């Protein structure tokens, strides 16, 4: 026992108290394993391509129904939830309060609508996945690979359209899933494209490309344009990203292939909004969607027009007209009337979720802490993206575009503005790496005398 006795005059180093007045260092965030990251990649790619896979099955293998689509989305959402789960209570509290609120809304409405419940679960779950990724370069790679996937499928669709449609009949797929009816194809009975798959009045960008609007993995060009605008937003945010110029090129290629007029408008607005992040208070971000809704209603009321045309201002007019259809029950999300609202994201969201629930989720995101100035810059861009996008669609809550979008939002909030030391675990392909030129060491003309450094240290 005497051999285990500590020598006299030595301190116990296992439990050493910090010096007086020293500040405790913040706990270092726990890094997730490479297997977890690979699972996140797999889920995101699954959200992008599952519609394409189901359309192929419906065209070449067997008929599908709405149940197949619902089960696919449930499977992807369940996998995402497993990846988002940690010991922290934040995720479970938000989901629990939201589910209780939606049960109350459905009880007042008298209709059980699982889709309205799912609409906000996708942003919440994928946002919390993103908050667990502390190396923002992992998200850079995920965004870049997603863009390459969308471009690859889009080019196959554009260059080999007949072969593509022989294997993937887009119109029949949307009929099978119950989104549209078989007699609603105004492009012609034999056209396998979605309603908006052809620009009847001619293209807005590069007319020589023809009237076909490429939809790639999304199967409809509206989501294609929204995805392109998201890519521009990420490239504007990530100023030191490897492959940033390539991402810009891919983003605008996606927008041009889909002939996404609104996507181009939103993308260009990012360059004007990005410098304003330092002077933008949170109150402005909270009030922004409310102000836009009021402006759309005022514009529609002042126009005093029943019809609308397929232009940028015409879509704003139609969005305002759809908002004016809502009574107070529709605004609170407890109306039972059946009406078409999908072309206005604001009207559709209010009708499905209600103003109280939407405002609560919106305030939670705006006031969610950003760990760096860069994270706050992305939040300002994200708010602009959502507010503009909601004028014409509600795709930010759909899993095919919303999954990657909200994962990036969570990762941007969790990023501390620095890159972890050492090589990252999922390396960037060599094609997209920045090459740095190494210069040989130049010998100095003035050499120190021998022993100079040794004498100075003494």
Order of alpha helices (4+ residues) and beta strands (2+ residues): alpha-alpha-alpha-alpha-alpha-alpha-alpha-alpha-alpha-alpha-alpha-alpha-alpha-alpha-alpha-alpha-alpha-alpha
